[in-house]
Amino acid sequence: MEDYSQFMQQIGSWAEELLLRGISQFTMKDVNVLEQFLEQINRFQLIFLKEIVELFIAEGRNLALGNGNEELLLNHYCRLTQYVRLSVQETI
């Protein structure tokens, strides 16, 4: 359970850093980070979180390549951070 908690905190830290940079500053590096998170998400078998992150990756990749919708990316960001926040509260 501690691995899970640390993992959720790791996602939370990345999300805070993205917020400080600004959602519009999303890059392919962020896509790579999210893809690494996806490996752990699969390991923990977190189906709903996997869905959120996959949508985030798809829209983030589009935004990084100049075709994305920043508002949609923000929506995915909010879903991800809410999931992480609730998950961390559950483990306390």
Phi and psi restraints in degrees (range 20) as a CNS / XPLOR table:
assign (resid 1 and name C) (resid 2 and name N)
       (resid 2 and name CA) (resid 2 and name C) 1.0 -66.3 20.0 2
assign (resid 2 and name N) (resid 2 and name CA)
       (resid 2 and name C) (resid 3 and name N) 1.0 -37.4 20.0 2
assign (resid 2 and name C) (resid 3 and name N)
       (resid 3 and name CA) (resid 3 and name C) 1.0 -60.0 20.0 2
assign (resid 3 and name N) (resid 3 and name CA)
       (resid 3 and name C) (resid 4 and name N) 1.0 -42.4 20.0 2
assign (resid 3 and name C) (resid 4 and name N)
       (resid 4 and name CA) (resid 4 and name C) 1.0 -62.3 20.0 2
assign (resid 4 and name N) (resid 4 and name CA)
       (resid 4 and name C) (resid 5 and name N) 1.0 -46.5 20.0 2
assign (resid 4 and name C) (resid 5 and name N)
       (resid 5 and name CA) (resid 5 and name C) 1.0 -62.0 20.0 2
assign (resid 5 and name N) (resid 5 and name CA)
       (resid 5 and name C) (resid 6 and name N) 1.0 -44.1 20.0 2
assign (resid 5 and name C) (resid 6 and name N)
       (resid 6 and name CA) (resid 6 and name C) 1.0 -63.3 20.0 2
assign (resid 6 and name N) (resid 6 and name CA)
       (resid 6 and name C) (resid 7 and name N) 1.0 -38.7 20.0 2
assign (resid 6 and name C) (resid 7 and name N)
       (resid 7 and name CA) (resid 7 and name C) 1.0 -64.1 20.0 2
assign (resid 7 and name N) (resid 7 and name CA)
       (resid 7 and name C) (resid 8 and name N) 1.0 -44.5 20.0 2
assign (resid 7 and name C) (resid 8 and name N)
       (resid 8 and name CA) (resid 8 and name C) 1.0 -62.3 20.0 2
assign (resid 8 and name N) (resid 8 and name CA)
       (resid 8 and name C) (resid 9 and name N) 1.0 -38.3 20.0 2
assign (resid 8 and name C) (resid 9 and name N)
       (resid 9 and name CA) (resid 9 and name C) 1.0 -67.1 20.0 2
assign (resid 9 and name N) (resid 9 and name CA)
       (resid 9 and name C) (resid 10 and name N) 1.0 -34.5 20.0 2
assign (resid 9 and name C) (resid 10 and name N)
       (resid 10 and name CA) (resid 10 and name C) 1.0 -65.2 20.0 2
assign (resid 10 and name N) (resid 10 and name CA)
       (resid 10 and name C) (resid 11 and name N) 1.0 -43.5 20.0 2
assign (resid 10 and name C) (resid 11 and name N)
       (resid 11 and name CA) (resid 11 and name C) 1.0 -63.0 20.0 2
assign (resid 11 and name N) (resid 11 and name CA)
       (resid 11 and name C) (resid 12 and name N) 1.0 -44.0 20.0 2
assign (resid 11 and name C) (resid 12 and name N)
       (resid 12 and name CA) (resid 12 and name C) 1.0 -59.1 20.0 2
assign (resid 12 and name N) (resid 12 and name CA)
       (resid 12 and name C) (resid 13 and name N) 1.0 -41.3 20.0 2
assign (resid 12 and name C) (resid 13 and name N)
       (resid 13 and name CA) (resid 13 and name C) 1.0 -64.6 20.0 2
assign (resid 13 and name N) (resid 13 and name CA)
       (resid 13 and name C) (resid 14 and name N) 1.0 -43.0 20.0 2
assign (resid 13 and name C) (resid 14 and name N)
       (resid 14 and name CA) (resid 14 and name C) 1.0 -62.3 20.0 2
assign (resid 14 and name N) (resid 14 and name CA)
       (resid 14 and name C) (resid 15 and name N) 1.0 -42.8 20.0 2
assign (resid 14 and name C) (resid 15 and name N)
       (resid 15 and name CA) (resid 15 and name C) 1.0 -63.6 20.0 2
assign (resid 15 and name N) (resid 15 and name CA)
       (resid 15 and name C) (resid 16 and name N) 1.0 -39.9 20.0 2
assign (resid 15 and name C) (resid 16 and name N)
       (resid 16 and name CA) (resid 16 and name C) 1.0 -63.4 20.0 2
assign (resid 16 and name N) (resid 16 and name CA)
       (resid 16 and name C) (resid 17 and name N) 1.0 -42.2 20.0 2
assign (resid 16 and name C) (resid 17 and name N)
       (resid 17 and name CA) (resid 17 and name C) 1.0 -62.8 20.0 2
assign (resid 17 and name N) (resid 17 and name CA)
       (resid 17 and name C) (resid 18 and name N) 1.0 -41.0 20.0 2
assign (resid 17 and name C) (resid 18 and name N)
       (resid 18 and name CA) (resid 18 and name C) 1.0 -63.6 20.0 2
assign (resid 18 and name N) (resid 18 and name CA)
       (resid 18 and name C) (resid 19 and name N) 1.0 -41.5 20.0 2
assign (resid 18 and name C) (resid 19 and name N)
       (resid 19 and name CA) (resid 19 and name C) 1.0 -61.1 20.0 2
assign (resid 19 and name N) (resid 19 and name CA)
       (resid 19 and name C) (resid 20 and name N) 1.0 -41.2 20.0 2
assign (resid 19 and name C) (resid 20 and name N)
       (resid 20 and name CA) (resid 20 and name C) 1.0 -66.1 20.0 2
assign (resid 20 and name N) (resid 20 and name CA)
       (resid 20 and name C) (resid 21 and name N) 1.0 -36.1 20.0 2
assign (resid 20 and name C) (resid 21 and name N)
       (resid 21 and name CA) (resid 21 and name C) 1.0 -73.1 20.0 2
assign (resid 21 and name N) (resid 21 and name CA)
       (resid 21 and name C) (resid 22 and name N) 1.0 -35.8 20.0 2
assign (resid 21 and name C) (resid 22 and name N)
       (resid 22 and name CA) (resid 22 and name C) 1.0 108.7 20.0 2
assign (resid 22 and name N) (resid 22 and name CA)
       (resid 22 and name C) (resid 23 and name N) 1.0 135.0 20.0 2
assign (resid 22 and name C) (resid 23 and name N)
       (resid 23 and name CA) (resid 23 and name C) 1.0 -57.0 20.0 2
assign (resid 23 and name N) (resid 23 and name CA)
       (resid 23 and name C) (resid 24 and name N) 1.0 -35.0 20.0 2
assign (resid 23 and name C) (resid 24 and name N)
       (resid 24 and name CA) (resid 24 and name C) 1.0 -67.0 20.0 2
assign (resid 24 and name N) (resid 24 and name CA)
       (resid 24 and name C) (resid 25 and name N) 1.0 -12.4 20.0 2
assign (resid 24 and name C) (resid 25 and name N)
       (resid 25 and name CA) (resid 25 and name C) 1.0 -93.1 20.0 2
assign (resid 25 and name N) (resid 25 and name CA)
       (resid 25 and name C) (resid 26 and name N) 1.0 14.1 20.0 2
assign (resid 25 and name C) (resid 26 and name N)
       (resid 26 and name CA) (resid 26 and name C) 1.0 -61.5 20.0 2
assign (resid 26 and name N) (resid 26 and name CA)
       (resid 26 and name C) (resid 27 and name N) 1.0 133.3 20.0 2
assign (resid 26 and name C) (resid 27 and name N)
       (resid 27 and name CA) (resid 27 and name C) 1.0 -128.4 20.0 2
assign (resid 27 and name N) (resid 27 and name CA)
       (resid 27 and name C) (resid 28 and name N) 1.0 175.7 20.0 2
assign (resid 27 and name C) (resid 28 and name N)
       (resid 28 and name CA) (resid 28 and name C) 1.0 -64.7 20.0 2
assign (resid 28 and name N) (resid 28 and name CA)
       (resid 28 and name C) (resid 29 and name N) 1.0 -25.5 20.0 2
assign (resid 28 and name C) (resid 29 and name N)
       (resid 29 and name CA) (resid 29 and name C) 1.0 -61.4 20.0 2
assign (resid 29 and name N) (resid 29 and name CA)
       (resid 29 and name C) (resid 30 and name N) 1.0 -39.1 20.0 2
assign (resid 29 and name C) (resid 30 and name N)
       (resid 30 and name CA) (resid 30 and name C) 1.0 -65.8 20.0 2
assign (resid 30 and name N) (resid 30 and name CA)
       (resid 30 and name C) (resid 31 and name N) 1.0 -37.0 20.0 2
assign (resid 30 and name C) (resid 31 and name N)
       (resid 31 and name CA) (resid 31 and name C) 1.0 -59.5 20.0 2
assign (resid 31 and name N) (resid 31 and name CA)
       (resid 31 and name C) (resid 32 and name N) 1.0 -44.4 20.0 2
assign (resid 31 and name C) (resid 32 and name N)
       (resid 32 and name CA) (resid 32 and name C) 1.0 -61.9 20.0 2
assign (resid 32 and name N) (resid 32 and name CA)
       (resid 32 and name C) (resid 33 and name N) 1.0 -41.4 20.0 2
assign (resid 32 and name C) (resid 33 and name N)
       (resid 33 and name CA) (resid 33 and name C) 1.0 -62.0 20.0 2
assign (resid 33 and name N) (resid 33 and name CA)
       (resid 33 and name C) (resid 34 and name N) 1.0 -46.2 20.0 2
assign (resid 33 and name C) (resid 34 and name N)
       (resid 34 and name CA) (resid 34 and name C) 1.0 -63.4 20.0 2
assign (resid 34 and name N) (resid 34 and name CA)
       (resid 34 and name C) (resid 35 and name N) 1.0 -36.3 20.0 2
assign (resid 34 and name C) (resid 35 and name N)
       (resid 35 and name CA) (resid 35 and name C) 1.0 -66.1 20.0 2
assign (resid 35 and name N) (resid 35 and name CA)
       (resid 35 and name C) (resid 36 and name N) 1.0 -35.1 20.0 2
assign (resid 35 and name C) (resid 36 and name N)
       (resid 36 and name CA) (resid 36 and name C) 1.0 -67.3 20.0 2
assign (resid 36 and name N) (resid 36 and name CA)
       (resid 36 and name C) (resid 37 and name N) 1.0 -40.5 20.0 2
assign (resid 36 and name C) (resid 37 and name N)
       (resid 37 and name CA) (resid 37 and name C) 1.0 -60.0 20.0 2
assign (resid 37 and name N) (resid 37 and name CA)
       (resid 37 and name C) (resid 38 and name N) 1.0 -37.4 20.0 2
assign (resid 37 and name C) (resid 38 and name N)
       (resid 38 and name CA) (resid 38 and name C) 1.0 -60.2 20.0 2
assign (resid 38 and name N) (resid 38 and name CA)
       (resid 38 and name C) (resid 39 and name N) 1.0 -35.0 20.0 2
assign (resid 38 and name C) (resid 39 and name N)
       (resid 39 and name CA) (resid 39 and name C) 1.0 -61.1 20.0 2
assign (resid 39 and name N) (resid 39 and name CA)
       (resid 39 and name C) (resid 40 and name N) 1.0 -45.4 20.0 2
assign (resid 39 and name C) (resid 40 and name N)
       (resid 40 and name CA) (resid 40 and name C) 1.0 -67.6 20.0 2
assign (resid 40 and name N) (resid 40 and name CA)
       (resid 40 and name C) (resid 41 and name N) 1.0 -39.2 20.0 2
assign (resid 40 and name C) (resid 41 and name N)
       (resid 41 and name CA) (resid 41 and name C) 1.0 -59.2 20.0 2
assign (resid 41 and name N) (resid 41 and name CA)
       (resid 41 and name C) (resid 42 and name N) 1.0 -42.3 20.0 2
assign (resid 41 and name C) (resid 42 and name N)
       (resid 42 and name CA) (resid 42 and name C) 1.0 -64.6 20.0 2
assign (resid 42 and name N) (resid 42 and name CA)
       (resid 42 and name C) (resid 43 and name N) 1.0 -38.7 20.0 2
assign (resid 42 and name C) (resid 43 and name N)
       (resid 43 and name CA) (resid 43 and name C) 1.0 -62.5 20.0 2
assign (resid 43 and name N) (resid 43 and name CA)
       (resid 43 and name C) (resid 44 and name N) 1.0 -39.8 20.0 2
assign (resid 43 and name C) (resid 44 and name N)
       (resid 44 and name CA) (resid 44 and name C) 1.0 -84.4 20.0 2
assign (resid 44 and name N) (resid 44 and name CA)
       (resid 44 and name C) (resid 45 and name N) 1.0 -4.7 20.0 2
assign (resid 44 and name C) (resid 45 and name N)
       (resid 45 and name CA) (resid 45 and name C) 1.0 57.9 20.0 2
assign (resid 45 and name N) (resid 45 and name CA)
       (resid 45 and name C) (resid 46 and name N) 1.0 49.6 20.0 2
assign (resid 45 and name C) (resid 46 and name N)
       (resid 46 and name CA) (resid 46 and name C) 1.0 -97.8 20.0 2
assign (resid 46 and name N) (resid 46 and name CA)
       (resid 46 and name C) (resid 47 and name N) 1.0 86.0 20.0 2
assign (resid 46 and name C) (resid 47 and name N)
       (resid 47 and name CA) (resid 47 and name C) 1.0 -62.1 20.0 2
assign (resid 47 and name N) (resid 47 and name CA)
       (resid 47 and name C) (resid 48 and name N) 1.0 -47.8 20.0 2
assign (resid 47 and name C) (resid 48 and name N)
       (resid 48 and name CA) (resid 48 and name C) 1.0 -67.4 20.0 2
assign (resid 48 and name N) (resid 48 and name CA)
       (resid 48 and name C) (resid 49 and name N) 1.0 -41.2 20.0 2
assign (resid 48 and name C) (resid 49 and name N)
       (resid 49 and name CA) (resid 49 and name C) 1.0 -62.9 20.0 2
assign (resid 49 and name N) (resid 49 and name CA)
       (resid 49 and name C) (resid 50 and name N) 1.0 -37.8 20.0 2
assign (resid 49 and name C) (resid 50 and name N)
       (resid 50 and name CA) (resid 50 and name C) 1.0 -59.3 20.0 2
assign (resid 50 and name N) (resid 50 and name CA)
       (resid 50 and name C) (resid 51 and name N) 1.0 -43.4 20.0 2
assign (resid 50 and name C) (resid 51 and name N)
       (resid 51 and name CA) (resid 51 and name C) 1.0 -62.2 20.0 2
assign (resid 51 and name N) (resid 51 and name CA)
       (resid 51 and name C) (resid 52 and name N) 1.0 -44.7 20.0 2
assign (resid 51 and name C) (resid 52 and name N)
       (resid 52 and name CA) (resid 52 and name C) 1.0 -61.0 20.0 2
assign (resid 52 and name N) (resid 52 and name CA)
       (resid 52 and name C) (resid 53 and name N) 1.0 -47.1 20.0 2
assign (resid 52 and name C) (resid 53 and name N)
       (resid 53 and name CA) (resid 53 and name C) 1.0 -68.4 20.0 2
assign (resid 53 and name N) (resid 53 and name CA)
       (resid 53 and name C) (resid 54 and name N) 1.0 -38.2 20.0 2
assign (resid 53 and name C) (resid 54 and name N)
       (resid 54 and name CA) (resid 54 and name C) 1.0 -63.1 20.0 2
assign (resid 54 and name N) (resid 54 and name CA)
       (resid 54 and name C) (resid 55 and name N) 1.0 -40.7 20.0 2
assign (resid 54 and name C) (resid 55 and name N)
       (resid 55 and name CA) (resid 55 and name C) 1.0 -65.9 20.0 2
assign (resid 55 and name N) (resid 55 and name CA)
       (resid 55 and name C) (resid 56 and name N) 1.0 -39.8 20.0 2
assign (resid 55 and name C) (resid 56 and name N)
       (resid 56 and name CA) (resid 56 and name C) 1.0 -61.6 20.0 2
assign (resid 56 and name N) (resid 56 and name CA)
       (resid 56 and name C) (resid 57 and name N) 1.0 -45.4 20.0 2
assign (resid 56 and name C) (resid 57 and name N)
       (resid 57 and name CA) (resid 57 and name C) 1.0 -60.7 20.0 2
assign (resid 57 and name N) (resid 57 and name CA)
       (resid 57 and name C) (resid 58 and name N) 1.0 -47.6 20.0 2
assign (resid 57 and name C) (resid 58 and name N)
       (resid 58 and name CA) (resid 58 and name C) 1.0 -60.8 20.0 2
assign (resid 58 and name N) (resid 58 and name CA)
       (resid 58 and name C) (resid 59 and name N) 1.0 -48.3 20.0 2
assign (resid 58 and name C) (resid 59 and name N)
       (resid 59 and name CA) (resid 59 and name C) 1.0 -72.1 20.0 2
assign (resid 59 and name N) (resid 59 and name CA)
       (resid 59 and name C) (resid 60 and name N) 1.0 -35.6 20.0 2
assign (resid 59 and name C) (resid 60 and name N)
       (resid 60 and name CA) (resid 60 and name C) 1.0 -63.6 20.0 2
assign (resid 60 and name N) (resid 60 and name CA)
       (resid 60 and name C) (resid 61 and name N) 1.0 -41.4 20.0 2
assign (resid 60 and name C) (resid 61 and name N)
       (resid 61 and name CA) (resid 61 and name C) 1.0 -61.8 20.0 2
assign (resid 61 and name N) (resid 61 and name CA)
       (resid 61 and name C) (resid 62 and name N) 1.0 -44.6 20.0 2
assign (resid 61 and name C) (resid 62 and name N)
       (resid 62 and name CA) (resid 62 and name C) 1.0 -60.0 20.0 2
assign (resid 62 and name N) (resid 62 and name CA)
       (resid 62 and name C) (resid 63 and name N) 1.0 -44.2 20.0 2
assign (resid 62 and name C) (resid 63 and name N)
       (resid 63 and name CA) (resid 63 and name C) 1.0 -64.8 20.0 2
assign (resid 63 and name N) (resid 63 and name CA)
       (resid 63 and name C) (resid 64 and name N) 1.0 -43.6 20.0 2
assign (resid 63 and name C) (resid 64 and name N)
       (resid 64 and name CA) (resid 64 and name C) 1.0 -62.7 20.0 2
assign (resid 64 and name N) (resid 64 and name CA)
       (resid 64 and name C) (resid 65 and name N) 1.0 -29.7 20.0 2
assign (resid 64 and name C) (resid 65 and name N)
       (resid 65 and name CA) (resid 65 and name C) 1.0 -91.8 20.0 2
assign (resid 65 and name N) (resid 65 and name CA)
       (resid 65 and name C) (resid 66 and name N) 1.0 2.8 20.0 2
assign (resid 65 and name C) (resid 66 and name N)
       (resid 66 and name CA) (resid 66 and name C) 1.0 93.8 20.0 2
assign (resid 66 and name N) (resid 66 and name CA)
       (resid 66 and name C) (resid 67 and name N) 1.0 6.1 20.0 2
assign (resid 66 and name C) (resid 67 and name N)
       (resid 67 and name CA) (resid 67 and name C) 1.0 -114.8 20.0 2
assign (resid 67 and name N) (resid 67 and name CA)
       (resid 67 and name C) (resid 68 and name N) 1.0 1.5 20.0 2
assign (resid 67 and name C) (resid 68 and name N)
       (resid 68 and name CA) (resid 68 and name C) 1.0 -85.4 20.0 2
assign (resid 68 and name N) (resid 68 and name CA)
       (resid 68 and name C) (resid 69 and name N) 1.0 171.4 20.0 2
assign (resid 68 and name C) (resid 69 and name N)
       (resid 69 and name CA) (resid 69 and name C) 1.0 -110.0 20.0 2
assign (resid 69 and name N) (resid 69 and name CA)
       (resid 69 and name C) (resid 70 and name N) 1.0 109.0 20.0 2
assign (resid 69 and name C) (resid 70 and name N)
       (resid 70 and name CA) (resid 70 and name C) 1.0 -62.5 20.0 2
assign (resid 70 and name N) (resid 70 and name CA)
       (resid 70 and name C) (resid 71 and name N) 1.0 -35.3 20.0 2
assign (resid 70 and name C) (resid 71 and name N)
       (resid 71 and name CA) (resid 71 and name C) 1.0 -65.8 20.0 2
assign (resid 71 and name N) (resid 71 and name CA)
       (resid 71 and name C) (resid 72 and name N) 1.0 -40.5 20.0 2
assign (resid 71 and name C) (resid 72 and name N)
       (resid 72 and name CA) (resid 72 and name C) 1.0 -66.9 20.0 2
assign (resid 72 and name N) (resid 72 and name CA)
       (resid 72 and name C) (resid 73 and name N) 1.0 -40.1 20.0 2
assign (resid 72 and name C) (resid 73 and name N)
       (resid 73 and name CA) (resid 73 and name C) 1.0 -62.4 20.0 2
assign (resid 73 and name N) (resid 73 and name CA)
       (resid 73 and name C) (resid 74 and name N) 1.0 -41.0 20.0 2
assign (resid 73 and name C) (resid 74 and name N)
       (resid 74 and name CA) (resid 74 and name C) 1.0 -61.2 20.0 2
assign (resid 74 and name N) (resid 74 and name CA)
       (resid 74 and name C) (resid 75 and name N) 1.0 -39.6 20.0 2
assign (resid 74 and name C) (resid 75 and name N)
       (resid 75 and name CA) (resid 75 and name C) 1.0 -60.2 20.0 2
assign (resid 75 and name N) (resid 75 and name CA)
       (resid 75 and name C) (resid 76 and name N) 1.0 -45.9 20.0 2
assign (resid 75 and name C) (resid 76 and name N)
       (resid 76 and name CA) (resid 76 and name C) 1.0 -64.2 20.0 2
assign (resid 76 and name N) (resid 76 and name CA)
       (resid 76 and name C) (resid 77 and name N) 1.0 -38.7 20.0 2
assign (resid 76 and name C) (resid 77 and name N)
       (resid 77 and name CA) (resid 77 and name C) 1.0 -60.5 20.0 2
assign (resid 77 and name N) (resid 77 and name CA)
       (resid 77 and name C) (resid 78 and name N) 1.0 -46.2 20.0 2
assign (resid 77 and name C) (resid 78 and name N)
       (resid 78 and name CA) (resid 78 and name C) 1.0 -63.6 20.0 2
assign (resid 78 and name N) (resid 78 and name CA)
       (resid 78 and name C) (resid 79 and name N) 1.0 -41.3 20.0 2
assign (resid 78 and name C) (resid 79 and name N)
       (resid 79 and name CA) (resid 79 and name C) 1.0 -61.6 20.0 2
assign (resid 79 and name N) (resid 79 and name CA)
       (resid 79 and name C) (resid 80 and name N) 1.0 -43.3 20.0 2
assign (resid 79 and name C) (resid 80 and name N)
       (resid 80 and name CA) (resid 80 and name C) 1.0 -63.7 20.0 2
assign (resid 80 and name N) (resid 80 and name CA)
       (resid 80 and name C) (resid 81 and name N) 1.0 -47.5 20.0 2
assign (resid 80 and name C) (resid 81 and name N)
       (resid 81 and name CA) (resid 81 and name C) 1.0 -67.6 20.0 2
assign (resid 81 and name N) (resid 81 and name CA)
       (resid 81 and name C) (resid 82 and name N) 1.0 -35.2 20.0 2
assign (resid 81 and name C) (resid 82 and name N)
       (resid 82 and name CA) (resid 82 and name C) 1.0 -65.3 20.0 2
assign (resid 82 and name N) (resid 82 and name CA)
       (resid 82 and name C) (resid 83 and name N) 1.0 -41.8 20.0 2
assign (resid 82 and name C) (resid 83 and name N)
       (resid 83 and name CA) (resid 83 and name C) 1.0 -59.6 20.0 2
assign (resid 83 and name N) (resid 83 and name CA)
       (resid 83 and name C) (resid 84 and name N) 1.0 -48.1 20.0 2
assign (resid 83 and name C) (resid 84 and name N)
       (resid 84 and name CA) (resid 84 and name C) 1.0 -63.5 20.0 2
assign (resid 84 and name N) (resid 84 and name CA)
       (resid 84 and name C) (resid 85 and name N) 1.0 -44.1 20.0 2
assign (resid 84 and name C) (resid 85 and name N)
       (resid 85 and name CA) (resid 85 and name C) 1.0 -60.1 20.0 2
assign (resid 85 and name N) (resid 85 and name CA)
       (resid 85 and name C) (resid 86 and name N) 1.0 -47.6 20.0 2
assign (resid 85 and name C) (resid 86 and name N)
       (resid 86 and name CA) (resid 86 and name C) 1.0 -65.4 20.0 2
assign (resid 86 and name N) (resid 86 and name CA)
       (resid 86 and name C) (resid 87 and name N) 1.0 -37.5 20.0 2
assign (resid 86 and name C) (resid 87 and name N)
       (resid 87 and name CA) (resid 87 and name C) 1.0 -65.5 20.0 2
assign (resid 87 and name N) (resid 87 and name CA)
       (resid 87 and name C) (resid 88 and name N) 1.0 -41.9 20.0 2
assign (resid 87 and name C) (resid 88 and name N)
       (resid 88 and name CA) (resid 88 and name C) 1.0 -66.4 20.0 2
assign (resid 88 and name N) (resid 88 and name CA)
       (resid 88 and name C) (resid 89 and name N) 1.0 -38.9 20.0 2
assign (resid 88 and name C) (resid 89 and name N)
       (resid 89 and name CA) (resid 89 and name C) 1.0 -63.2 20.0 2
assign (resid 89 and name N) (resid 89 and name CA)
       (resid 89 and name C) (resid 90 and name N) 1.0 -36.8 20.0 2
assign (resid 89 and name C) (resid 90 and name N)
       (resid 90 and name CA) (resid 90 and name C) 1.0 -65.3 20.0 2
assign (resid 90 and name N) (resid 90 and name CA)
       (resid 90 and name C) (resid 91 and name N) 1.0 -32.0 20.0 2
assign (resid 90 and name C) (resid 91 and name N)
       (resid 91 and name CA) (resid 91 and name C) 1.0 -87.6 20.0 2
assign (resid 91 and name N) (resid 91 and name CA)
       (resid 91 and name C) (resid 92 and name N) 1.0 -7.2 20.0 2
